Amino acid sequence: MTDPFHHLTAAEALAALDARPEGLTQAEARRRLERHGPNRLPEVRRRGRLRRLLAQFDNVLIHVLLAAAVVTGALQHWVDTGVILAVVLANAVIGFLQEGKAEAAMAAIRVMLAPRAAVLRDGQRVSVPGDEVVPGDVVLIEAGDRVPADLRLLQAHGLAADESMLTGESVPAGKSARPAPRAAALGDRQSMLWSGTLVTQGSARGVVAATGTATEIGRIGGLLAQVEDLTTPLVAQMDRFSRALSVAILGASALLLAWAAIFGEHDFAALFMLVVGVAVAAIPEGLPAVMTITLAIGVQAMARRRAIVRRLPAIEAIGSVGVICTDKTGTLTRNEMVVTEVETPEGRFHVAGEGYAPEGRITPDGDLARLARAAALCNDASLVRQGDGWRAEGDPMEAALLAFAGKTGERAAARRLDAIPFDSRHRYMAVLVEAGEGPLALVKGAPERVLRMCAGLDREAWHGRAEALAGQGLRVLALAERPQTGARLSAGELDADLHFLGLLGLIDPPRPEAIAAVAECRAAGIEVKMITGDHAGTARAIAGAIGLAQAGRVLTGAELDRLDDAGLAEAVATVDVFARTSPEHKLRLVRALQAGGRSVAMTGDGVNDAPALKRADVGIAMGQKGSQAAKEAADLVLADDNFATIAAAVREGRTVQDNLRKVISFELPTNAGEAATVVLALLLGLALPITAIQILWVNLITGITLGLALAFEPTEPGTMARPPRPRDAPLLSGGLVWHVVLVSALFSTAVFGVFALAIGRGYPTPMAQTLAMNTLVVLEIFHLFFIRNLHGTSLRPGMVRGTPVVWAVVLVVAVAQCAVTYLPALQPLLGTRSIPLADGAMVVALGGALLLVLEGEKQLRLRLGRKTS
């Protein structure tokens, strides 16, 4: 991924690009534009709206449901037909509206290219559209400019650029025209300016090394286009389950029809209609709708927690994550530099306080007035009060120095007479101010440079102190002063005899709430790994501060490049901190974690994070400071840029996941129980305890309504104390299969028992079938109360009391069932009869008995599970 120019001299770069210092001619620029193409990223071809809509129906379960709708329509079961078609259309519309995320991410990267650029053409400065810049153009750059293409610097004067979107570094990177080492990481290539980055200070000119897709940002766009969206575990499992269930139901229905036709005594036409009714009852057509509603309720819950969901399935996926790969800058940290340590000849001081607020205690007490004066006056930044906080204008490090000066009580103000701007060649900034004692030169810069300019101190000892601060992950500045004669500054005069004032250690501190969130995630069995483009020392310091498990060991991008896939798989299992990483490294790390069977969430805010965000099981972007490309590539956007919101989102995701499991655990056994009552009667040659139209009615009235109540269930106790659901955990676990078999058997036994009891009492067959149908509905209601708690007892007062939604749907089902049972106008529709009150009480008692049996079985199973674990 190394570009071929950063290690060349300026003259060598010009020669390699066949360019000249005075720029290209207009004619040559036109030829190169034809050869290389416009300086923009290619448009992604999109599918037409009709094709996108039709693609939503390409699902096996949808095909079966459509076929069922056709058959039920032919049988004139119009209500069932309408319900099935409504479910199919709702799913199609939702999928249609969620299309196009990758194209939006590409568009977001394209708009980051500069709209215009100042270039030299025929030796004259001209302004050209950004997409007409070509390789070999000489571009003029000033503070505030957006870089139009990848540039190899020819000249640089006090130049710095904000490259956080590519490197993740908190502070602007200093730039110079000197060649960088050939193996330098992206963030260390000081001779290059990257397309889309922002120049924060200084001026420069550079020759265009790459345009369009050949630029660093274009290469990331190419990575993004190549990354395929991963389907969430739930979606993938539902797709496999739909295929298997469809084949099983169709095959079983065909076998049932053949068996009954050969061995039964039913008319074939009536038998065919009965088998179709059983097949439709067996298909959980309400499941997709209830699952969609469950996810939609999760969207609202997460929005209240400041997490904006861009794709519905991501809600379930966030509940399954076992690893969170997080960026550092702006995610775990505040993205605000602050002075935390001070070393002076008088001793060491610790500085408290957050952000850019000039408030905080310095311990121990001491005289830091001269140091604070130098920090405040050798400075081009400013602090602006904004609401309840403070905002930096200018370089973040200089703003941090102003905040430090304010904490000392220093309110220095002096007229500036002259200045030497910071330049990467001399690595310091100097100002000449009118002080009370006369002109005073103030200098700040890299410790190794400023210490050489000072007299009367042990340089070796101070170098050691500076290295000790840097070893803590701090960025270190040295400050010095000297009385001056005259009103001008000369770099030569400042090279000796300065009076050393001290060292300042700065860091972008971790968010306090992020520390608690990391601890909560780890308690929930979720690993947290930091993947940053920043320096290893800084990454190690932040990792230790937030409490990462393996904070002491750091792997850099260069070390990752030397690892093969097996070595990388071992590294991701034992290392939690990765520094100086590129977009390829982040993408490779996410893939390695997924190859190990873990569900991965990736957080980030820069353009460099977009490919990994898209590849991850859940991509999480920062809403306030995140780039638009990151937001478009992500599944979730944090409105408050707060890592703590991720822990809240995981809790909500696990709640949604639990509720989805409850929906599936409710729908499958009840559908199987409905169908089993008729299937057994046909197989055994018995009288039908319930008619086809009655079973379709039960399927309609209970299929969506009762399952829908489970979508509103609150978070169960201990949700964040359980380990995450394994990525390869099957949708139909052994426990769920057993539950389906058990409930189907209990349903069939109860329905056949009530039917036989009614016949034995001399009730007419329609009366016995009405009792059997009501028994099926009551059993499903009590089954709903059982399934509301998967991990504890369902007989707690709170569980029996239920939620308002539970009682609302139970009331709807009860009223509807009473209406078809007792209203003379409705009885002919389903062939029902009014049942005596005592028989109705017996049916309700059977429901209570079902709840007790299921609860006893669950407690026994949970107790055995705890003993064997």
C-alpha positions in Angstrom: 0.0 0.0 0.0 3.0 2.3 -0.1 2.9 5.2 -2.6 6.0 5.6 -4.9 6.7 9.2 -4.0 6.9 9.8 -0.3 10.5 8.5 0.0 11.8 10.5 -3.1 13.3 13.9 -3.0 11.2 16.7 -4.5 13.3 16.7 -7.7 13.0 13.0 -8.0 9.3 13.2 -7.6 9.0 15.8 -10.3 11.1 13.7 -12.7 9.1 10.6 -12.0 5.9 12.4 -12.8 7.4 14.2 -15.8 6.5 17.5 -14.2 8.2 20.9 -13.8 8.2 23.4 -10.9 6.4 26.0 -13.0 3.6 23.5 -13.6 2.1 21.9 -16.8 1.0 23.7 -19.9 -2.7 23.8 -20.6 -2.3 21.5 -23.6 -0.4 18.9 -21.5 -3.0 19.2 -18.7 -5.7 18.4 -21.3 -3.8 15.4 -22.6 -3.3 14.0 -19.1 -7.0 14.6 -18.2 -7.9 12.4 -21.3 -5.4 9.8 -20.2 -6.1 9.6 -16.5 -9.7 10.7 -16.4 -11.4 13.2 -14.1 -10.3 13.5 -10.5 -13.4 11.9 -9.0 -14.6 8.6 -7.9 -16.7 6.6 -10.3 -20.5 6.5 -9.9 -21.8 3.1 -8.7 -24.4 1.7 -11.1 -27.7 1.2 -9.3 -30.4 -1.3 -9.9 -33.7 0.2 -11.2 -36.5 0.6 -8.8 -38.6 -2.2 -10.3 -35.7 -4.7 -10.1 -35.1 -3.7 -6.5 -38.7 -4.2 -5.7 -39.0 -7.6 -7.4 -35.8 -8.8 -5.7 -37.6 -8.6 -2.4 -39.9 -11.5 -3.3 -36.9 -13.8 -4.1 -37.3 -15.9 -0.9 -38.5 -19.5 -0.5 -40.9 -18.8 2.4 -42.3 -15.8 0.4 -42.9 -18.2 -2.5 -44.7 -20.7 -0.3 -46.8 -18.0 1.2 -47.7 -16.6 -2.2 -48.7 -20.1 -3.3 -50.7 -20.5 -0.1 -52.5 -17.2 -0.8 -53.4 -18.4 -4.3 -54.8 -21.7 -2.9 -56.7 -20.0 0.0 -58.1 -17.5 -2.5 -59.3 -20.4 -4.7 -60.9 -21.9 -1.6 -62.5 -18.5 -1.0 -60.8 -18.1 2.4 -60.4 -14.4 1.7 -59.4 -13.3 5.2 -56.4 -15.7 5.3 -55.5 -14.6 1.7 -55.5 -11.0 2.8 -53.4 -11.6 5.9 -50.8 -13.6 3.9 -50.5 -11.0 1.2 -50.3 -8.1 3.7 -47.3 -9.9 5.4 -45.6 -10.4 2.0 -46.1 -6.8 0.9 -44.9 -5.4 4.2 -41.7 -7.3 4.1 -41.1 -6.3 0.4 -41.6 -2.6 1.2 -39.3 -2.6 4.1 -36.5 -4.4 2.2 -37.0 -2.0 -0.8 -36.5 1.0 1.4 -33.4 -0.3 3.0 -31.5 -0.8 -0.3 -28.6 1.3 -1.6 -26.4 1.7 1.5 -23.1 1.0 -0.3 -23.9 3.5 -3.1 -24.6 6.1 -0.5 -21.3 5.5 1.2 -19.5 5.9 -2.1 -21.3 9.2 -2.7 -20.3 10.4 0.7 -16.7 9.9 -0.1 -17.0 11.6 -3.5 -18.2 14.9 -2.0 -15.0 15.1 0.1 -12.9 16.0 -2.9 -12.2 19.7 -3.3 -14.6 21.6 -5.6 -11.7 23.9 -6.9 -8.0 24.0 -6.7 -5.2 26.6 -7.3 -2.7 25.2 -9.8 0.2 26.5 -11.9 -0.5 26.3 -15.6 1.9 27.8 -18.1 3.7 29.3 -15.1 0.6 31.2 -14.0 -1.6 30.6 -11.0 -5.1 29.6 -12.1 -8.2 28.2 -10.4 -9.6 25.0 -11.9 -12.4 22.6 -10.9 -11.2 19.9 -8.6 -12.1 17.1 -11.1 -9.7 18.7 -13.7 -6.6 18.3 -11.6 -4.2 15.9 -13.2 -1.0 14.0 -12.2 2.0 16.3 -12.6 0.0 19.5 -11.7 1.7 21.8 -9.2 -0.9 22.8 -6.6 -0.7 25.8 -4.3 -2.1 25.1 -0.8 -3.0 27.5 2.1 -4.5 27.1 5.5 -8.2 26.2 5.3 -7.9 24.5 1.9 -9.2 21.0 1.3 -6.5 19.1 -0.5 -7.7 18.2 -4.0 -5.5 15.2 -4.8 -2.6 13.2 -3.3 0.4 15.6 -3.4 4.1 15.2 -3.0 5.2 18.4 -1.3 7.8 20.6 -3.1 7.8 23.4 -0.5 6.2 23.7 2.9 6.1 26.6 5.3 4.7 25.9 8.8 2.4 23.3 7.2 0.1 21.1 9.2 -2.9 19.0 8.0 -5.8 17.4 9.8 -5.6 13.7 8.7 -7.8 12.2 11.4 -10.2 10.8 8.8 -7.4 8.7 7.4 -5.0 8.1 10.4 -7.1 8.6 13.5 -4.6 11.0 15.0 -6.0 13.6 17.4 -3.8 16.5 16.3 -2.9 17.9 12.9 0.2 16.3 11.4 3.3 18.5 10.7 4.4 18.4 7.1 7.7 19.1 5.2 9.2 18.6 1.8 11.9 16.2 3.2 11.6 12.6 2.0 10.1 10.1 4.5 11.5 6.6 5.0 10.3 4.1 2.4 8.6 1.9 5.0 6.9 4.8 6.8 3.3 4.3 7.9 0.7 6.5 6.3 0.6 8.9 9.2 4.4 9.2 9.2 4.7 10.3 5.5 5.3 13.9 6.2 6.2 14.7 2.6 2.7 13.8 1.4 -0.7 15.6 1.5 -3.7 13.3 1.1 -6.8 14.1 -1.0 -9.8 15.2 1.1 -7.7 16.2 4.2 -7.8 19.7 5.6 -4.8 22.1 5.8 -4.9 23.7 9.3 -1.9 26.0 9.1 0.9 27.2 6.9 1.2 27.2 3.1 2.8 24.9 0.6 3.1 23.8 -3.0 3.1 20.2 -4.2 3.0 18.1 -7.3 0.0 15.9 -7.9 1.0 12.2 -7.4 -2.4 10.6 -7.8 -6.0 11.6 -8.7 -9.4 9.9 -8.5 -9.4 6.2 -7.6 -5.6 6.2 -7.4 -5.6 8.5 -4.4 -5.6 7.2 -0.8 -9.2 8.2 -0.3 -10.1 6.7 -3.7 -8.4 3.4 -2.7 -10.5 3.3 0.4 -13.6 3.9 -1.7 -12.4 0.9 -3.8 -12.1 -1.2 -0.7 -15.6 -0.2 0.3 -17.0 -1.2 -3.0 -15.4 -4.6 -2.8 -16.6 -5.3 0.7 -19.7 -7.4 0.8 -22.4 -6.7 3.4 -22.6 -9.5 5.9 -26.1 -10.7 6.6 -26.9 -10.9 10.3 -27.0 -14.3 12.1 -30.8 -14.0 12.4 -31.4 -13.2 8.7 -29.1 -16.0 7.6 -30.7 -18.5 9.9 -34.2 -17.4 9.0 -33.4 -17.9 5.3 -32.1 -21.4 5.9 -35.0 -22.2 8.3 -37.5 -20.9 5.7 -36.2 -23.2 3.0 -36.1 -26.2 5.3 -39.6 -25.5 6.8 -41.1 -24.9 3.3 -39.8 -28.2 2.0 -40.8 -30.0 5.1 -44.4 -28.6 5.1 -44.9 -29.2 1.4 -43.5 -32.7 1.6 -45.5 -33.6 4.7 -48.7 -32.2 3.1 -48.2 -34.3 0.0 -47.6 -37.5 2.1 -50.6 -36.7 4.3 -52.8 -36.3 1.3 -51.6 -39.6 -0.2 -52.0 -41.4 3.1 -55.5 -40.1 3.8 -56.6 -40.7 0.2 -55.5 -44.3 0.3 -56.5 -45.3 3.9 -59.1 -42.7 4.8 -62.8 -42.4 4.1 -63.0 -38.7 3.2 -64.1 -37.3 -0.2 -60.9 -36.3 -2.1 -62.0 -32.7 -2.8 -62.9 -32.2 0.9 -59.7 -34.0 1.8 -57.6 -31.7 -0.5 -59.1 -28.6 1.0 -58.4 -29.9 4.5 -54.8 -30.7 3.8 -54.3 -27.2 2.2 -55.8 -25.7 5.4 -53.4 -27.7 7.5 -50.4 -26.6 5.4 -51.4 -23.0 5.7 -51.9 -23.4 9.4 -48.4 -25.0 9.7 -46.7 -22.1 7.9 -45.9 -19.4 10.5 -47.0 -16.6 8.2 -47.3 -14.2 11.1 -43.6 -14.8 12.1 -42.0 -12.4 9.6 -44.5 -9.6 10.5 -44.1 -10.1 14.2 -40.3 -10.2 13.8 -40.3 -7.0 11.8 -42.5 -5.3 14.4 -40.2 -6.5 17.2 -37.2 -5.0 15.4 -39.1 -1.8 14.8 -39.9 -1.5 18.5 -36.2 -2.0 19.1 -35.5 0.9 16.8 -37.6 3.2 18.9 -36.0 1.9 22.1 -32.5 2.5 20.8 -33.4 5.9 19.5 -34.3 6.9 23.1 -30.8 5.7 24.0 -29.3 7.9 21.3 -28.4 5.1 19.0 -29.9 5.6 15.5 -30.5 2.3 13.6 -30.1 2.3 9.9 -31.0 -1.3 9.2 -33.6 -3.3 11.1 -31.6 -6.6 11.4 -28.7 -4.7 13.0 -30.7 -4.5 16.2 -30.6 -8.3 16.7 -27.0 -8.4 15.6 -25.8 -5.9 18.2 -27.2 -8.2 20.9 -25.0 -11.1 19.5 -21.7 -9.3 19.3 -18.8 -11.0 21.1 -16.1 -8.4 20.1 -16.3 -4.6 19.8 -13.4 -3.2 17.7 -13.3 0.4 18.5 -11.4 3.4 17.1 -9.7 5.6 19.7 -10.0 9.2 18.7 -13.4 10.6 19.4 -14.8 7.2 20.3 -13.0 6.2 23.5 -11.5 9.7 23.9 -12.9 13.2 23.9 -11.0 14.3 20.8 -9.9 17.3 22.9 -6.2 17.7 23.9 -5.5 18.5 27.6 -2.4 19.2 29.6 -2.1 16.5 32.3 1.5 16.6 33.5 4.1 19.4 34.0 7.8 18.9 34.6 9.8 22.0 35.7 13.1 22.5 37.5 11.1 23.0 40.6 9.4 19.6 40.4 6.5 17.7 38.8 2.9 18.8 38.8 -0.4 17.1 37.9 -3.1 19.1 36.1 -6.8 18.1 36.6 -9.8 19.2 34.6 -11.6 18.2 31.4 -11.7 19.5 27.9 -10.8 23.0 27.0 -12.3 24.6 30.1 -9.7 26.8 31.8 -10.7 25.2 35.1 -9.0 22.5 37.2 -6.7 22.1 40.1 -2.9 21.8 39.8 -1.2 19.7 42.4 1.0 20.3 44.3 0.9 24.0 44.7 3.8 25.8 42.9 4.8 28.9 40.9 4.0 28.1 37.3 3.4 31.7 36.2 6.3 32.1 33.8 5.6 28.7 32.2 1.9 29.5 31.9 2.7 32.9 30.4 4.8 31.3 27.7 2.1 28.7 27.0 -0.5 31.5 26.6 1.5 33.9 24.5 3.5 31.6 22.2 0.1 30.6 20.8 -2.1 31.2 17.8 -5.3 29.5 19.1 -8.2 30.9 21.1 -10.9 29.5 23.4 -14.5 30.4 22.9 -17.2 29.8 25.5 -20.1 28.0 23.9 -23.1 27.3 26.1 -21.9 25.4 29.1 -18.6 24.4 27.6 -15.6 25.7 25.7 -14.6 25.3 22.1 -11.2 25.5 20.5 -10.4 27.8 17.6 -7.2 26.7 16.0 -4.7 24.0 16.8 -6.0 21.6 19.5 -2.6 21.4 21.2 -2.3 25.2 21.4 -5.9 25.4 22.8 -4.9 22.9 25.5 -2.0 25.2 26.4 -4.5 28.2 26.8 -6.7 26.0 29.1 -3.6 25.1 31.2 -2.6 28.8 31.5 -6.2 29.6 32.6 -6.0 26.9 35.3 -2.9 28.5 36.8 -4.8 31.8 37.0 -2.5 33.3 34.3 -4.3 35.9 32.2 -1.3 37.1 30.2 -1.9 39.6 27.5 0.9 41.3 25.6 1.5 42.9 22.3 3.2 40.6 19.8 6.2 42.3 18.1 7.4 39.4 15.9 7.0 35.7 15.4 8.7 32.7 13.8 5.9 30.2 12.8 6.3 26.5 13.6 8.1 24.7 10.8 8.9 21.0 10.7 12.5 22.0 9.7 13.3 23.8 12.9 10.5 22.2 15.0 9.6 25.1 17.2 7.5 28.3 17.3 8.8 31.5 18.7 7.2 34.9 19.4 8.5 38.2 20.6 6.2 40.1 23.0 6.3 43.4 24.8 6.5 42.4 28.5 6.8 44.6 31.5 10.6 44.1 31.7 11.0 44.7 28.0 10.9 42.6 24.8 10.7 38.9 25.7 11.3 35.9 23.3 9.1 32.9 24.1 9.7 29.5 22.4 7.8 26.2 22.4 8.5 23.1 20.4 9.9 19.5 20.4 11.9 18.8 23.6 15.0 17.6 21.7 15.1 20.8 19.7 14.3 23.3 22.5 16.7 21.7 25.0 19.5 22.2 22.5 18.7 25.9 22.5 18.8 26.2 26.3 21.8 26.9 28.6 22.6 25.9 32.2 20.8 22.6 32.5 21.5 18.9 32.4 20.2 18.1 28.9 20.6 14.3 29.3 18.4 14.3 32.4 15.8 16.4 30.8 15.8 14.2 27.7 15.1 11.3 30.1 12.2 13.1 31.7 10.7 13.9 28.2 11.0 10.3 27.2 9.3 9.2 30.4 6.4 11.4 29.7 6.2 10.2 26.1 6.3 6.6 27.4 3.0 7.4 29.2 1.4 8.1 25.8 1.7 11.9 26.2 2.7 14.3 23.5 5.5 16.5 25.0 6.3 20.1 24.4 9.2 22.1 25.9 9.0 25.9 26.6 11.7 28.4 27.1 12.2 32.2 27.2 14.9 34.9 26.9 14.9 38.7 27.3 15.5 40.2 23.9 16.8 43.4 22.5 15.2 45.0 19.4 11.8 44.3 17.8 12.8 41.5 15.5 13.4 37.8 16.0 16.2 35.9 14.3 16.4 32.1 14.3 20.2 32.2 14.6 20.0 34.3 17.8 17.6 31.9 19.4 19.8 28.9 19.0 21.5 29.4 22.3 21.2 30.9 25.8 17.5 30.4 26.3 16.2 29.9 29.8 14.4 26.5 30.1 10.9 26.8 31.7 9.6 23.2 31.6 7.9 20.3 29.8 4.2 19.9 29.2 2.6 16.5 28.7 -0.6 16.5 26.7 -3.1 13.7 25.9 -6.5 13.3 24.3 -8.1 11.8 27.5 -10.5 8.9 27.6 -14.2 9.7 28.2 -15.1 8.8 31.8 -18.3 7.1 30.7 -16.3 5.0 28.2 -14.3 3.5 31.1 -17.5 2.3 32.7 -18.9 1.1 29.4 -15.9 -1.0 28.7 -16.2 -2.6 32.1 -19.9 -3.3 31.5 -19.1 -4.9 28.1 -16.4 -7.1 29.6 -18.8 -8.2 32.3 -21.3 -9.2 29.6 -18.6 -11.4 28.0 -17.8 -9.0 25.2 -14.2 -8.4 24.3 -13.2 -4.8 23.5 -10.3 -4.2 21.1 -8.8 -0.8 20.2 -7.8 -0.4 16.5 -6.3 3.0 15.9 -4.1 4.8 13.4 -2.3 6.7 16.3 1.1 5.9 17.8 1.6 2.8 19.9 2.5 4.7 23.0 -0.6 6.8 22.9 -2.7 3.8 22.2 -1.2 1.9 25.1 -1.8 4.7 27.5 -5.5 5.1 26.6 -6.0 1.3 26.6 -4.6 1.2 30.2 -6.8 4.1 31.3 -10.0 2.6 30.0 -9.3 -0.9 31.4 -8.7 -3.1 28.3 -7.8 -6.7 29.3 -4.5 -6.8 27.4 -3.6 -3.1 27.5 0.2 -3.7 27.8 0.7 -5.4 24.5 0.4 -3.4 21.3 0.7 -4.6 17.7 1.5 -2.0 15.0 0.4 -2.1 11.4 4.0 -2.9 10.3 4.0 -6.0 12.6 0.6 -7.1 11.3 1.9 -7.0 7.7 4.5 -9.6 8.8 1.8 -12.0 10.1 0.3 -14.7 8.0 -3.4 -15.7 8.5 -2.5 -18.2 11.2 -0.4 -15.7 13.1 -3.1 -13.1 12.7 -5.7 -15.5 14.1 -3.5 -16.0 17.2 -2.8 -12.3 17.5 -6.4 -11.2 17.5 -7.1 -13.7 20.3 -4.4 -12.4 22.6 -4.0 -8.7 21.7 -6.4 -6.0 22.5 -4.5 -2.9 21.1 -3.5 -2.3 17.5 -1.8 0.9 16.6 -0.6 2.7 13.4 -3.2 0.7 11.4 -4.4 1.3 7.8 -7.9 0.7 6.4 -6.6 -2.7 5.1 -5.4 -3.6 8.6 -8.8 -2.8 10.2 -10.6 -4.8 7.5 -8.2 -7.8 7.9 -8.6 -7.7 11.7 -12.4 -7.8 11.4 -12.3 -10.7 9.0 -9.9 -12.6 11.2 -12.2 -12.2 14.2 -15.2 -13.3 12.1 -13.2 -16.3 10.8 -12.9 -17.4 14.5 -16.6 -17.6 14.7 -17.2 -14.3 16.6 -19.7 -11.6 15.8 -17.9 -8.3 15.5 -19.0 -4.7 16.0 -16.7 -2.0 14.6 -16.9 1.6 15.7 -15.3 4.5 13.9 -15.7 8.0 12.6 -13.3 8.5 9.8 -13.3 7.7 6.1 -10.6 5.2 6.9 -13.1 3.2 9.0 -15.8 2.9 6.4 -14.7 -0.4 4.8 -14.3 -2.1 8.2 -17.7 -0.7 9.3 -19.4 -2.2 6.3 -17.7 -5.6 6.7 -18.4 -5.9 10.4 -21.5 -7.7 11.7 -22.5 -4.3 13.1 -20.9 -1.1 12.0 -21.2 1.8 14.5 -20.4 5.3 13.4 -20.1 8.5 15.4 -23.0 10.9 14.7 -21.5 14.2 15.7 -17.8 14.0 14.7 -18.1 11.1 12.3 -17.6 11.5 8.5 -20.6 11.1 6.3 -18.9 8.1 4.6 -18.6 6.4 8.0 -22.3 7.1 8.8 -23.5 5.7 5.4 -21.4 2.6 5.8 -22.6 1.9 9.3 -25.6 0.0 10.7 -25.9 2.1 13.8 -25.1 5.8 14.3 -24.4 7.1 17.9 -26.1 10.5 18.1 -24.0 11.5 21.1 -20.6 10.0 20.0 -20.5 8.2 23.3 -19.0 4.7 23.7 -21.2 4.2 26.7 -24.2 4.3 24.3 -22.8 1.1 22.7 -23.3 -0.8 26.0 -26.9 0.5 26.2 -27.4 -0.5 22.6 -26.1 -4.0 23.4 -28.6 -4.3 26.3 -31.4 -3.2 24.0 -30.1 -5.6 21.3 -30.1 -8.5 23.7 -33.7 -7.6 24.8 -34.8 -7.6 21.2 -32.9 -10.9 20.6 -34.7 -12.4 23.6 -38.0 -11.2 22.4 -37.4 -12.6 18.9 -36.6 -16.0 20.5 -39.8 -15.7 22.5 -41.7 -15.0 19.3 -40.2 -18.0 17.5 -40.6 -20.2 20.6 -44.3 -19.2 20.7 -45.1 -19.3 17.0 -43.5 -22.6 16.0 -45.1 -24.8 18.8 -48.5 -23.2 18.4 -48.5 -23.6 14.6 -47.3 -27.2 15.0 -49.9 -27.8 17.7 -52.7 -26.5 15.5 -51.6 -28.7 12.6 -50.9 -31.7 14.7 -54.6 -32.0 15.9 -55.8 -32.5 12.3 -52.8 -34.5 11.1 -53.1 -37.1 13.8 -56.8 -37.5 13.2 -56.2 -38.1 9.5 -53.3 -40.5 10.1 -55.2 -42.5 12.7 -58.5 -42.4 10.9 -60.3 -40.7 13.7 -63.1 -38.1 13.6 -61.8 -34.6 13.1 -61.7 -32.8 16.5 -61.6 -29.5 14.7 -62.6 -28.5 11.1 -60.3 -26.9 8.5 -62.1 -23.6 8.7 -61.9 -23.6 12.4 -58.1 -24.2 12.4 -57.7 -21.4 9.9 -59.7 -19.1 12.2 -57.5 -20.0 15.2 -54.4 -19.5 13.1 -55.7 -16.1 12.0 -56.9 -14.8 15.4 -53.8 -16.0 17.4 -51.0 -16.0 14.9 -50.1 -12.4 14.9 -52.0 -10.9 17.9 -50.6 -13.1 20.7 -47.1 -13.2 19.2 -47.1 -9.4 18.8 -47.4 -9.0 22.6 -44.0 -10.6 23.0 -42.4 -7.8 21.0 -43.1 -5.4 23.8 -41.5 -7.5 26.6 -39.1 -5.5 28.9 -35.5 -6.5 29.5 -35.2 -9.6 31.7 -33.0 -9.5 34.9 -29.4 -10.5 34.3 -29.5 -9.8 30.6 -26.0 -8.2 30.7 -24.6 -11.0 32.9 -25.1 -13.6 30.2 -22.4 -14.4 27.6 -23.2 -13.3 24.0 -25.1 -15.7 21.7 -22.5 -17.6 19.6 -22.4 -16.6 16.0 -23.0 -20.2 14.8 -25.8 -20.9 17.4 -28.6 -22.6 15.5 -32.0 -21.0 15.3 -33.6 -24.3 16.1 -31.7 -25.3 19.2 -32.1 -28.7 20.8 -34.2 -27.0 23.6 -36.5 -25.3 21.1 -37.0 -28.5 19.1 -37.9 -30.3 22.3 -40.3 -27.5 23.3 -42.0 -27.7 19.9 -42.4 -31.5 20.3 -43.6 -31.2 23.9 -46.1 -28.4 23.3 -47.5 -30.1 20.2 -48.0 -33.3 22.2 -49.7 -31.5 25.0 -51.9 -29.5 22.6 -52.9 -32.6 20.7 -53.6 -34.6 23.9 -55.7 -31.8 25.4 -57.7 -31.1 22.2 -58.4 -34.9 21.6 -59.2 -35.4 25.3 -61.8 -32.5 25.3 -63.3 -33.7 22.0 -63.5 -37.3 23.3 -65.0 -36.2 26.6 -67.7 -34.1 24.8 -68.6 -37.0 22.5 -68.7 -39.3 25.5 -71.2 -37.0 27.2 -73.4 -37.2 24.2 -72.7 -33.8 22.7 -73.2 -33.4 19.0 -70.1 -33.3 16.9 -70.3 -29.5 16.2 -70.5 -28.8 19.9 -67.5 -31.1 20.6 -65.5 -29.4 17.8 -66.4 -26.0 19.3 -65.1 -27.1 22.6 -61.9 -28.4 21.0 -61.4 -25.1 19.1 -61.8 -23.1 22.3 -59.4 -25.4 24.1 -56.8 -24.7 21.4 -57.2 -20.9 21.8 -57.0 -21.1 25.6 -53.9 -23.2 25.5 -52.2 -20.7 23.2 -53.0 -17.9 25.7 -51.5 -19.7 28.6 -48.6 -20.7 26.5 -48.0 -17.0 25.9 -47.7 -16.4 29.6 -45.3 -19.2 29.9 -43.0 -18.1 27.1 -42.7 -14.5 28.4 -39.7 -15.6 30.6 -37.0 -17.7 29.0 -34.4 -17.5 31.8 -36.4 -17.6 35.0 -39.8 -18.6 36.4 -43.0 -17.6 34.7 -44.9 -17.8 38.0 -43.6 -14.6 39.5 -46.2 -12.0 40.4 -44.8 -9.6 37.8 -44.9 -12.3 35.1 -48.5 -13.3 35.9 -49.6 -9.7 36.1 -48.2 -9.1 32.6 -47.8 -5.9 30.6 -50.7 -3.8 29.2 -50.0 -5.1 25.7 -50.3 -8.7 26.9 -53.7 -8.1 28.4 -54.8 -6.0 25.5 -54.2 -8.8 22.9 -55.6 -11.5 25.3 -58.8 -9.4 25.6 -59.0 -9.0 21.8 -58.6 -12.8 21.3 -61.1 -13.6 24.0 -63.7 -11.2 22.7 -63.3 -12.5 19.1 -63.5 -16.1 20.3 -66.6 -15.5 22.4 -68.2 -13.7 19.4 -67.8 -16.7 17.0 -68.8 -19.1 19.8 -71.9 -17.4 21.1 -73.2 -14.9 18.5 -75.9 -16.6 16.3 -75.0 -14.5 13.3 -71.4 -15.8 13.4 -71.9 -19.4 14.3 -72.7 -20.6 10.8 -69.4 -19.2 9.5 -67.3 -21.6 11.6 -70.0 -24.2 12.4 -69.9 -23.4 16.1 -72.3 -24.0 19.0 -72.7 -22.2 22.3 -70.9 -24.1 25.0 -72.0 -24.4 28.7 -70.3 -22.2 31.3 -69.1 -25.2 33.2 -67.4 -26.6 30.1 -65.8 -23.2 29.5 -64.4 -23.2 33.0 -63.0 -26.7 32.4 -61.2 -25.4 29.3 -59.6 -22.5 31.2 -58.5 -25.0 33.9 -56.8 -27.0 31.2 -54.9 -23.9 30.2 -53.7 -23.4 33.8 -52.6 -27.1 34.0 -50.6 -26.6 30.8 -48.8 -23.6 32.3 -47.9 -25.6 35.4 -46.6 -28.6 33.4 -44.5 -26.4 31.2 -43.1 -24.4 34.1 -42.2 -27.6 36.0 -40.4 -29.0 33.0 -38.5 -25.7 32.5 -37.4 -25.5 36.1 -36.2 -29.1 36.0 -34.3 -28.4 32.8 -32.7 -25.3 34.2 -31.7 -27.0 37.4 -30.1 -29.9 35.5 -28.3 -27.4 33.2 -26.8 -25.6 36.3 -25.6 -28.9 37.7 -23.9 -30.0 34.5 -22.3 -26.6 33.8 
